[in-house]
Amino acid sequence: MRHLMNPLDFSVEELDRLFDLANRIEKDPARYAHACDGKKLATCFYEPSTRTRLSFEAAMLNLGGQVLGFSDAASSSAAKGESVSDTIRIISCYADICAMRHPKEGAPMVAAERSGIPVINAGDGGHQHPTQTLTDLLTIRSLKGRLGSFTIGLCGDLKFGRTVHSLINALIRYTDIRFIFISPAELKVPDYITDMLTEKNIPYEEVIRLEDCMPDLDLLYMTRVQKERFFNEEDYVRLKDFYILDKTKLSAAKGDMLVLHPLPRVNEISVEVDDDPRAVYFKQAQYGVYVRMALILTLLGIEN
């Protein structure tokens, strides 16, 4: 039995096979419409989510399976004090695979250690969000035709953004990648990441102004400033509109640059950008369904 806690749990070769399967699903979804007949996915979400939870549910339903679970801790026995360990042991009696979102770092790992079924980390605090990273990688590979040989700018909340941390750790396994970190000083990427990049001789630079690096980018990964990660309202209000991508800023970018965003967005991308062909964040959300379908099939060991 195998779990997914971290994007690095899969080798580069295994990711290639997973993405190949996701692309086959994209091209011929009818072929997989009954692949999970009789199987159940439990979505255990201790923290609110729209995209991730519904994406998992859509993935399982598209495969012919069924879904059960809860959408916040208040509607589960966690409200009565039940531990994650006990919850997953009970869920293992009801379902064949589980996707877990939790505000505490490491909680899905605790669940995996006690589980009788595969567990997928659907986000744990500010730590990891591996299926978003798989979505990001599939989007880049599908639309750019490669994973590597590009300059990627990551903009916004680079301190608390688990999607950013997971994506950086996943991308460093590919060749010829240059990172540009775009953030205010208060939200800069953690030192452990820049130390790691320095140790591995992977080029990076840190800038404050998005305009200063836009012409150099092959990919721009925008993130929102996350209100739920701040300890006080004053800091959030001061930083929440620090970056807003609009048509004027985008006009300086390459014609084939791609704009990604894990969503939800707040103000950081103007709606006027949505119609630009370089804006692919809604396609990215669709790729999230395909990659989760491929992941469910892979972890359940279903022939495909």
ZAZADO-795344 format. One line per field, with one value per residue: x, y, z of N, C-alpha, C in turn; residue number from 0. Coordinates in steps of 0.001 Angstrom, whole numbers, padded with zeros to 6 digits. Layout:
n_x	(X|...)
n_y	(Y|...)
n_z	(Z|...)
ca_x	(X|...)
ca_y	(Y|...)
ca_z	(Z|...)
c_x	(X|...)
c_y	(Y|...)
c_z	(Z|...)
num	(NUM|...)
***
This chain:
n_x	(000848|000467|001099|000524|002299|004028|005317|007722|007554|007125|009166|010965|010604|008338|006527|006425|005089|002670|001764|001576|-000537|-002541|-002746|-003708|-006201|-007313|-007550|-009258|-011659|-013900|-013018|-012186|-014343|-015571|-013642|-013287|-015513|-017533|-015707|-014743|-014089|-012906|-013282|-011667|-011822|-010518|-010272|-011529|-012276|-012616|-011863|-009899|-011207|-013611|-012442|-011173|-013468|-014863|-012997|-013088|-015797|-015859|-014462|-016215|-016535|-017530|-018229|-017596|-017616|-016405|-016632|-015591|-013976|-015809|-018049|-017393|-016294|-014101|-014805|-015681|-013425|-012093|-009201|-006938|-005727|-007533|-009786|-008979|-008650|-011230|-012379|-011052|-012501|-014665|-014080|-012063|-009897|-008366|-008549|-006999|-007277|-005758|-005293|-003019|000418|001783|-000289|-001702|000339|000494|-001995|-001592|000189|-001395|-003372|-005536|-005870|-004882|-003616|-003966|-002300|-003981|-003238|-001534|-001554|000835|002616|002794|001389|000786|-000827|-001617|000815|001393|-000615|000275|002715|001829|000302|002265|003932|002158|001377|003695|005282|007436|009361|011460|014370|013605|012694|011193|008945|007919|005372|004186|002828|005318|006264|004357|003066|002131|001818|003749|006149|006067|006099|008597|010353|009730|010417|013183|014309|014490|016163|018129|016693|015651|014967|012931|012147|009480|008471|007284|009475|008521|007218|008972|010605|011271|014362|015434|014829|016158|018744|018981|018804|021112|023042|022690|023487|021601|020285|018942|017053|016024|013448|011592|009807|007457|007488|010170|011199|009541|009935|011766|010629|009447|007426|004928|004029|001480|000367|-002013|-002169|-002452|-004975|-005671|-003277|-002098|-001173|-002189|-004612|-003808|-001281|-002018|-003875|-002155|-000506|-002023|-002762|-000400|000688|-000679|-001568|-001999|-003225|-001398|001052|001366|001850|004524|005554|006764|005464|004711|004681|003399|000750|000160|-001870|-002692|-005209|-007788|-008150|-007790|-007319|-005084|-004752|-005994|-009294|-009333|-007228|-007975|-008880|-006646|-004551|-002348|-003024|-003587|-004817|-007392|-007517|-005563|-006905|-008632|-006794|-006116|-008159|-007740|-005178|-005619|-007429|-005702|-003919|-005517|-006183|-003600|-002704|-004595|-003919|-005088|-005441|-004434)
n_y	(-001199|002232|005700|009260|011807|013840|015667|014578|011937|010417|009256|010944|009472|007962|010045|010894|008711|008917|011418|010880|009088|010807|012549|010748|010225|012760|012911|010787|010423|008755|006174|005635|005776|003877|002809|002804|001572|000571|001369|003528|006881|008656|011891|013739|016588|018821|021461|024331|024077|024528|024131|021976|019908|019497|018901|016455|014957|015157|013854|011175|010548|010809|008559|006586|005873|006260|008805|009832|011603|014508|018112|020010|020369|020748|019344|016758|013976|015052|017360|016438|015696|013512|011755|012154|009754|007805|008487|007909|005185|004329|005357|003767|001460|002048|003098|003013|004574|007629|011170|013757|016883|019169|021536|021304|020779|017764|016120|014468|012603|011308|010092|008383|006547|005012|004059|001846|002064|003677|006976|010324|013316|016207|018751|020264|022475|025088|023602|021270|020633|018387|017375|019663|020486|018392|018959|021477|020770|019010|020791|022608|020838|019879|022190|023610|021650|020537|019851|021750|023721|026499|029794|030599|032667|033245|034626|036742|035538|034020|033021|031711|030160|027065|025810|026981|026211|023408|023219|024327|022469|020245|021017|021306|018942|018801|019864|022815|025063|028227|030280|033036|034956|036782|039081|040944|041949|040916|038603|036879|034065|031174|030786|028207|027194|028874|028394|025693|025826|027265|025454|023425|024644|025936|028448|031515|034487|037244|039556|042622|044121|043244|044166|044402|041990|040806|040614|038538|036113|032763|031443|032482|032291|033058|033948|034185|036474|035032|035294|033656|032723|034710|036434|038791|041269|043725|043444|041785|043396|045411|044118|042697|043642|043985|043013|043206|041731|043036|044096|045987|045412|042824|043277|043576|041070|037927|036608|033956|033347|031767|032216|031070|030013|028821|029211|029898|033167|036554|039632|039636|039007|040768|040734|041409|040173|037606|036881|036824|034810|033772|033395|030772|029651|028675|026496|025081|024323|022421|020511|019645|017894|015776|014870|014035|011987|010203|009748|008525|006117|005045|004749|002978|000826|000089|-001329|000384)
n_z	(000000|-000787|-000093|-000650|000443|-000060|-002825|-003631|-003096|-005302|-007908|-010585|-012905|-012245|-011995|-014650|-015806|-014442|-015369|-018077|-018029|-017055|-019241|-021146|-020045|-020298|-023095|-023699|-021897|-021596|-021676|-019120|-017512|-015916|-014349|-011599|-010559|-007877|-005970|-003223|-002309|000444|001568|003756|005181|007216|007106|005443|001933|-001526|-004341|-004136|-002697|-004213|-006637|-006125|-005571|-008009|-009612|-008643|-009097|-011879|-012523|-012023|-009413|-005908|-003405|-000060|003094|004964|005144|006825|010031|012079|011388|011818|013893|015060|016292|018658|019836|018775|017670|014857|014188|015162|013655|010977|011113|011450|009081|007277|007359|005860|003346|000291|-000321|000768|000892|002559|004120|006296|008951|010527|010319|009126|009960|008006|007567|010045|009939|007743|008801|010418|008862|007000|004345|001225|001706|000761|000924|001070|001561|004179|006601|006392|005015|002981|-000265|-002113|-004295|-005595|-006533|-008314|-010125|-011035|-012253|-014264|-015776|-016690|-018146|-020076|-021482|-022046|-023029|-021800|-018823|-017447|-018415|-018280|-017039|-014060|-012379|-009099|-007325|-004718|-001740|-000482|001806|003492|001643|000831|-001595|-003183|-001871|-002178|-004994|-005711|-004520|-006039|-008654|-008653|-009327|-012011|-015043|-015763|-014663|-013569|-010854|-009933|-007256|-006149|-003982|-001087|001595|003995|003290|002108|000532|002541|004403|004394|001927|000059|000941|000299|-002519|-003080|-002167|-004027|-006305|-007910|-009850|-008585|-007882|-005821|-005868|-005484|-007012|-009425|-012030|-012628|-013487|-015333|-018267|-018414|-017840|-018329|-017172|-014916|-011654|-009790|-006488|-003810|-001029|002010|004168|006307|007317|008722|011744|012642|011759|010767|009482|007380|005905|005074|003263|001427|-001109|-002425|-004801|-007981|-010853|-013984|-017252|-018156|-016810|-017803|-020447|-020825|-020867|-022277|-025369|-025210|-022573|-019630|-017319|-014168|-011392|-008211|-007209|-004729|-006212|-005096|-005183|-006701|-009396|-012009|-013377|-016022|-017175|-017633|-020184|-021728|-023739|-022470|-019860|-017879|-015693|-015238|-016972|-015673|-013329|-014433|-015295|-012796|-012080|-013892|-013143|-010541|-010978|-012285|-010198|-008230|-009544|-009769|-007063|-006143|-007570|-009971|-013122|-016024)
ca_x	(000000|001279|000451|001182|002424|004967|005545|008947|007280|007179|010373|010708|010091|006958|005711|006211|004034|001424|001326|001156|-001881|-003444|-002972|-004592|-007541|-007775|-007904|-010302|-012225|-014895|-012318|-011936|-015588|-015994|-012424|-013395|-016819|-017511|-014701|-015170|-013102|-013291|-012654|-011648|-011325|-010592|-010075|-012366|-011677|-013564|-011232|-009249|-012199|-014489|-011621|-011060|-014774|-015103|-012097|-013599|-017062|-015530|-013934|-017293|-016556|-018415|-017534|-018182|-016654|-016864|-016009|-014893|-013809|-016990|-019065|-016834|-016109|-013005|-015438|-015847|-012096|-011515|-007889|-006779|-005407|-008768|-010664|-008570|-008886|-012655|-012587|-010519|-013552|-015759|-013647|-010903|-008812|-008741|-007859|-007110|-006796|-005692|-004520|-001780|001447|002098|-001470|-001931|001362|000030|-003090|-001047|000846|-002422|-004442|-005599|-006100|-003989|-003967|-003397|-002227|-004649|-002792|-001395|-001055|001687|003697|002804|000131|001377|-001633|-001552|002096|001219|-001422|001144|003686|001106|-000061|003475|004388|001177|001273|005036|005909|008651|009581|012865|014822|012802|012768|009874|008782|006906|005030|003176|003112|006276|006611|003357|002421|002554|001900|005057|007197|006007|006483|010047|011000|009512|011076|014646|014771|014588|017393|018158|015587|016049|013860|012894|011190|008950|007663|007772|010426|007808|006684|009998|010723|012052|015810|015809|014699|017276|019962|018982|019107|022530|023803|022574|023916|020448|020231|017727|017197|014876|013127|010365|008894|007129|007863|011614|011610|008516|010405|012656|009914|008727|006250|004678|003155|000923|-000299|-002697|-001748|-003424|-005429|-005746|-001944|-001577|-001507|-002947|-005330|-003085|-000273|-002715|-004417|-001027|000189|-002902|-002810|000969|000867|-001868|-001195|-002992|-002804|-000221|002232|001486|002292|005982|005931|006921|004199|004357|004738|002162|000413|-000497|-002319|-003357|-006570|-008584|-007531|-008543|-007113|-003724|-004840|-007167|-010144|-009051|-006179|-008551|-009059|-005345|-004237|-001278|-003627|-003991|-005146|-008612|-007079|-004818|-007896|-009107|-005716|-006153|-009060|-007103|-004044|-006158|-007945|-004544|-003345|-006413|-005975|-002258|-002620|-005455|-003334|-006029|-004796|-004860)
ca_y	(000000|003430|006964|010439|012859|014846|015454|013803|010515|009792|009582|011649|008478|007659|011211|010850|007726|009484|012486|010231|008565|011959|013028|009779|010481|014005|012666|009773|010201|007684|004902|005461|006151|002833|002201|002676|001062|-000155|001936|004727|007861|009463|013214|014171|017957|019502|022870|024620|023991|024374|023495|020687|018886|019189|018284|015043|014314|015043|012824|009845|010343|010594|007196|005649|005557|007021|009705|010135|012366|015742|019280|020798|019617|020894|018348|015428|013665|015864|018337|015781|015394|012303|011964|011812|008325|007033|008778|007206|003747|004135|005609|002602|000441|002513|003566|002343|005552|008826|012447|014479|018264|019433|022752|021016|020126|016395|015329|013366|011578|010535|009258|007329|005530|004193|003774|000584|002396|004757|008335|011402|014606|017240|020023|020265|023753|025792|022648|020639|020474|017638|017211|020930|020466|017502|019740|022504|020119|018522|021964|023099|019854|019768|023417|024009|020511|020100|020250|022120|024717|027715|030692|030705|033639|032919|035967|036911|035000|032927|032568|030771|029454|025659|025438|027460|025369|022093|023333|024520|021189|019316|021481|021236|017656|018937|020552|024154|025892|029418|030803|034434|035067|038144|039232|041916|041344|040183|037336|036257|032615|030809|030605|026818|026971|029530|027656|024459|026173|027623|024214|022634|025494|026270|029914|032197|035848|037757|040931|043117|044613|042308|044780|044306|040694|040264|040204|037377|034926|031819|031086|033313|031583|034037|033406|035186|036652|034195|035901|032660|032423|035867|036499|039999|041842|044895|043001|041274|044528|046153|043358|041885|044159|044367|042687|043002|041535|043587|044086|046836|044630|041655|043704|043466|039650|037196|036211|032580|033135|031259|032677|030047|030412|027652|029630|031023|034487|037627|040807|039616|038988|041496|039919|041767|039265|036276|036603|036724|033384|033344|033113|029361|029144|027870|025215|024436|023677|021225|019520|019099|016733|014681|014306|013321|010728|009330|009389|007544|004838|004545|004308|001798|-000273|-000329|-001382|001488)
ca_z	(000000|-000951|000191|-001208|001445|-000532|-004264|-003837|-002870|-006620|-008670|-011842|-013851|-011846|-012353|-016103|-016072|-013919|-016272|-019327|-017769|-016982|-020614|-021811|-019505|-020928|-024496|-023848|-020555|-021578|-021447|-017686|-016825|-014971|-013808|-010144|-010151|-006607|-005063|-002515|-001848|001605|001613|005159|005105|008501|006787|004275|000607|-002638|-005497|-003892|-002325|-005341|-007668|-005750|-005720|-009443|-010138|-008310|-009797|-013292|-012657|-011717|-007990|-005028|-002483|001232|003878|005606|004534|007839|011273|012936|011023|012043|015315|015592|017172|019960|020346|018203|017067|013449|014126|015303|012522|009765|011290|011177|007647|006549|007321|005012|002028|-000310|-000428|001510|000683|003830|004282|007734|009228|011251|009524|009509|010333|007062|007780|011201|009445|006876|009633|011073|007911|006270|002939|000792|002123|-000047|001605|000272|002114|005638|007096|005421|004781|001670|-001007|-003228|-005513|-006333|-007245|-009471|-011073|-011618|-013145|-015441|-016577|-017366|-019131|-021158|-022259|-022496|-023687|-021097|-017435|-017424|-019397|-018243|-015886|-013436|-011315|-008102|-006859|-003682|-000415|-000624|003153|004000|000554|000729|-003016|-003647|-001295|-002827|-006401|-005779|-004217|-007149|-009873|-008593|-009874|-013462|-015428|-016356|-014158|-012824|-010055|-009504|-006163|-006172|-002761|-000101|002538|005057|002775|001266|000611|003734|004220|004122|000484|-000632|001316|-000496|-003902|-003105|-002004|-005248|-007424|-008759|-009839|-008163|-007394|-005087|-006235|-004874|-008043|-010504|-013305|-012851|-014035|-016225|-019597|-018326|-017364|-019186|-016371|-013741|-010724|-008852|-005303|-003002|000351|002698|005420|007386|007844|009438|013163|012925|010621|010259|008513|006195|005140|004499|002224|000589|-002483|-002783|-006213|-008807|-012254|-014898|-018652|-018323|-016409|-018675|-021778|-020882|-020825|-023541|-025977|-024861|-021132|-019043|-015975|-013369|-010056|-007609|-006867|-005213|-006275|-004456|-006031|-007260|-010862|-012475|-014255|-017407|-017654|-017863|-021613|-022390|-023944|-021560|-018561|-017983|-014359|-015255|-017539|-014589|-012464|-015135|-015205|-011447|-012076|-014620|-012407|-009374|-011508|-012514|-008900|-007593|-010235|-009454|-005672|-005975|-008345|-011007|-014447|-016876)
c_x	(000880|000445|001146|001145|003143|005163|006760|008756|007298|008473|009982|010110|008648|006020|005436|005089|002675|000881|000913|-000264|-002897|-003754|-003841|-006031|-008132|-008280|-009083|-010934|-013210|-014264|-012180|-013203|-016062|-014803|-012501|-014799|-016682|-016495|-015227|-013963|-013673|-012534|-012784|-011006|-011590|-010464|-010890|-011597|-012808|-012920|-010695|-010274|-013069|-013713|-011433|-012382|-015119|-014251|-012658|-014915|-016831|-015021|-014995|-017387|-017532|-017583|-018314|-017164|-017272|-016038|-015402|-014910|-015054|-018058|-018539|-016697|-014881|-013557|-015664|-014503|-011466|-010198|-007908|-006522|-006664|-009699|-010279|-008766|-010357|-012938|-012113|-011537|-014630|-015362|-012403|-009681|-009296|-007898|-008087|-006492|-006847|-004879|-003190|-000794|001713|000901|-001763|-000894|000994|-001086|-002559|-000420|-000157|-003472|-004359|-005821|-005114|-004523|-003231|-003435|-002827|-004331|-002717|-000722|-000297|002791|003743|001411|000484|000502|-001761|-000253|002021|000403|-000559|002110|003013|000733|001130|003903|003455|001189|002618|005755|007139|008565|011074|013163|013878|013116|011365|009910|007667|006631|003966|003633|004021|006704|005670|002786|002913|002646|003249|006161|007241|006496|007983|010758|010843|010332|012592|015189|014905|015750|017128|016937|016168|014817|014037|011776|010777|008031|008155|008663|009727|007331|007687|010072|011605|013521|016179|015715|015848|018600|020093|019366|020580|023402|023800|022992|022791|020259|018884|018058|015910|014667|011828|009342|008697|007597|009340|012044|010651|009058|011246|011922|009331|007425|006143|003642|002716|000294|-000991|-001997|-002831|-003782|-005364|-004390|-001367|-002048|-002267|-003474|-004544|-002051|-000926|-003213|-003300|-000432|-000724|-002962|-001429|001240|-000492|-001407|-002323|-002431|-001537|001051|002459|002014|003809|006466|006094|005553|003756|004527|003381|001983|-000379|-000892|-003029|-004821|-006923|-007768|-008408|-008412|-005844|-003672|-006125|-007971|-009910|-007982|-006773|-008651|-007746|-004993|-003119|-001795|-004214|-004467|-006459|-008370|-006358|-005776|-008449|-008049|-005672|-007068|-008384|-005985|-004534|-006821|-006802|-003947|-004205|-006212|-004638|-002182|-003509|-004939|-004258|-005342|-005337|-003998)
c_y	(001244|004672|008075|011538|014082|014631|014583|012317|009726|010209|010339|010691|008107|008822|011245|009876|008254|010550|011931|009691|009716|012509|012066|009958|011728|013750|011719|009457|009045|006327|004594|005667|005110|002156|001974|002274|000263|000363|003224|005571|008600|010787|013735|015557|018681|021013|023169|024555|023900|023563|022095|019603|018499|018547|016793|014315|014133|013936|011425|009566|010109|009183|006138|005273|006419|007804|009825|010946|013579|016905|020250|020030|019653|019868|016923|015180|014345|016920|017762|015399|014135|012619|011609|010321|007472|007256|007958|005706|003414|004295|004424|001468|000785|002785|002821|003248|006840|010023|013290|015866|018581|020691|022500|020263|018717|015536|014217|012246|010689|009586|008098|006196|004581|003664|002374|000787|003492|006124|009331|012679|015668|018635|019964|021566|024506|024910|022138|020651|019684|017508|018520|020993|019546|018209|020771|021886|019607|019681|022472|022129|019806|020994|023931|022881|019991|020503|020513|023134|025920|028531|030875|031759|033218|034187|035944|036402|033782|032372|031473|029867|028029|025217|025837|026541|024003|022169|023507|023196|020173|019713|021325|019897|017703|019868|021965|024977|027035|029969|032301|034561|036532|038310|040423|041196|040481|038812|036615|034762|032237|030529|029172|026500|027621|028861|026381|024753|026539|026375|023385|023413|025752|027784|030456|033652|036268|039218|041332|043519|043586|042848|044571|043004|040142|039829|038924|036058|034089|031385|032072|032604|032574|033320|034539|035326|036032|034771|034924|032314|033577|035868|037783|040617|042975|044502|042498|042415|045285|045438|042724|042359|044589|044108|042508|042909|042062|043589|044906|046080|043475|042028|043602|042023|039073|036757|034820|032296|032624|031827|031579|030624|029204|027930|029196|032304|035474|038858|040714|039445|039701|040615|040249|040869|037925|035907|036538|035245|032864|033003|031703|028785|028379|026526|024392|023702|022411|020126|018890|017890|015543|014042|013573|012019|009731|008857|008348|006165|004217|004002|003111|000604|-000800|-000272|-000273|001569)
c_z	(000000|-000666|-000605|-000148|000901|-002029|-004551|-003542|-004181|-007310|-009936|-012874|-013521|-012168|-013850|-016453|-015602|-014873|-017629|-019180|-017715|-018377|-021409|-021335|-020151|-022348|-024653|-022494|-020488|-021278|-019957|-016849|-015815|-014298|-012303|-009702|-008852|-005608|-004437|-002105|-000650|001544|003040|005208|006426|008333|005537|002965|-000404|-003743|-005199|-003590|-003516|-006489|-007385|-005974|-007201|-010053|-009878|-009027|-011292|-013563|-012339|-010261|-007225|-004020|-001192|002016|004533|005084|005541|009154|012145|012628|011137|013536|015905|016548|018568|020571|019782|017503|015592|013295|014220|014113|011303|009911|011058|009686|006817|006452|006284|003567|001562|-000398|000223|001067|001930|003746|005767|007993|009927|010362|010053|009859|009328|007196|008972|010766|008621|007681|010271|010099|007321|004784|002525|001231|001226|000778|000689|000795|003617|006082|006016|004912|003350|001052|-002272|-004461|-006281|-007125|-008460|-010552|-011797|-012628|-014414|-016364|-017368|-018463|-020331|-022067|-022771|-023237|-022985|-019623|-017289|-018504|-019444|-016989|-015344|-012338|-010392|-007324|-005771|-002338|-000549|000734|003635|002910|000379|-000720|-003590|-003155|-001979|-004268|-006551|-005557|-005334|-008376|-009840|-009106|-011391|-013808|-015946|-015967|-013330|-012125|-009829|-008475|-006020|-004973|-001964|000901|003583|004605|001890|001510|001808|003418|003873|002629|-000265|-000285|000487|-001946|-004054|-003049|-003286|-006504|-008427|-008708|-009385|-007855|-006711|-005459|-005548|-005928|-009155|-011850|-013646|-013523|-015079|-017595|-019589|-018118|-018497|-018513|-015221|-012883|-009657|-007657|-004565|-001658|001223|004076|006585|007979|008663|010886|013504|011636|009965|009206|007236|005317|004433|003283|001178|-000865|-002987|-004263|-006883|-010256|-013130|-016322|-018883|-017962|-017369|-020059|-021941|-020960|-022221|-024063|-025600|-023377|-020646|-017646|-015278|-012021|-009451|-007249|-005435|-005299|-005503|-005361|-006870|-008777|-011263|-013430|-015729|-018017|-018104|-019338|-022386|-022555|-023047|-020165|-018582|-016657|-014318|-015948|-016479|-013646|-013113|-015118|-013818|-011330|-012748|-013796|-011160|-009803|-011701|-011193|-008190|-008226|-009843|-008029|-005387|-006763|-009427|-012367|-015333|-018125)
num	(0|1|2|3|4|5|6|7|8|9|10|11|12|13|14|15|16|17|18|19|20|21|22|23|24|25|26|27|28|29|30|31|32|33|34|35|36|37|38|39|40|41|42|43|44|45|46|47|48|49|50|51|52|53|54|55|56|57|58|59|60|61|62|63|64|65|66|67|68|69|70|71|72|73|74|75|76|77|78|79|80|81|82|83|84|85|86|87|88|89|90|91|92|93|94|95|96|97|98|99|100|101|102|103|104|105|106|107|108|109|110|111|112|113|114|115|116|117|118|119|120|121|122|123|124|125|126|127|128|129|130|131|132|133|134|135|136|137|138|139|140|141|142|143|144|145|146|147|148|149|150|151|152|153|154|155|156|157|158|159|160|161|162|163|164|165|166|167|168|169|170|171|172|173|174|175|176|177|178|179|180|181|182|183|184|185|186|187|188|189|190|191|192|193|194|195|196|197|198|199|200|201|202|203|204|205|206|207|208|209|210|211|212|213|214|215|216|217|218|219|220|221|222|223|224|225|226|227|228|229|230|231|232|233|234|235|236|237|238|239|240|241|242|243|244|245|246|247|248|249|250|251|252|253|254|255|256|257|258|259|260|261|262|263|264|265|266|267|268|269|270|271|272|273|274|275|276|277|278|279|280|281|282|283|284|285|286|287|288|289|290|291|292|293|294|295|296|297|298|299|300|301|302|303)
***
